[in-house]
Amino acid sequence: MKIWKEGRHFIGMWDDGQMNGYGKYVWSDGKTYEGQYLNDTKEGFGVYSWPDGRTYCGFWKDGKQHGLAEWKASGSNQIRYGQWSEGKRLKWFNIDETRPLQE
């Protein structure tokens, strides 16, 4: 576990002084990311959560949301599915549209 002065911390795998593999990063304001890292960067599958209840559960590339993901808004049980590219949402899908993409 590594703890920084301002209160953020990381529990997970390290390689050559960098976050590599699976881990959980917690910011001092309550945001969290739990998932894969490559060279200190979010890469692969992971879940990013905000203190207000929003979550992004999906894929990351070069530290940015990239690929298919599940999105949950704050204060709601409604889940939406979308496609992201380089941190920007491209479109929303309904559940039936995501099934062919997952097969």
Buried (B, 14 or more C-beta within 10 A) or exposed (E): EEEEEEEBEBEBEBEEEEBBEBBBBBBEEEBBBBBBBBEEBBBBBBBBBBEEEBBBBBBBBEBBBBBBBBBBEEEEEEEBBBBBEEEEBEEEBEEEEBEEEEE
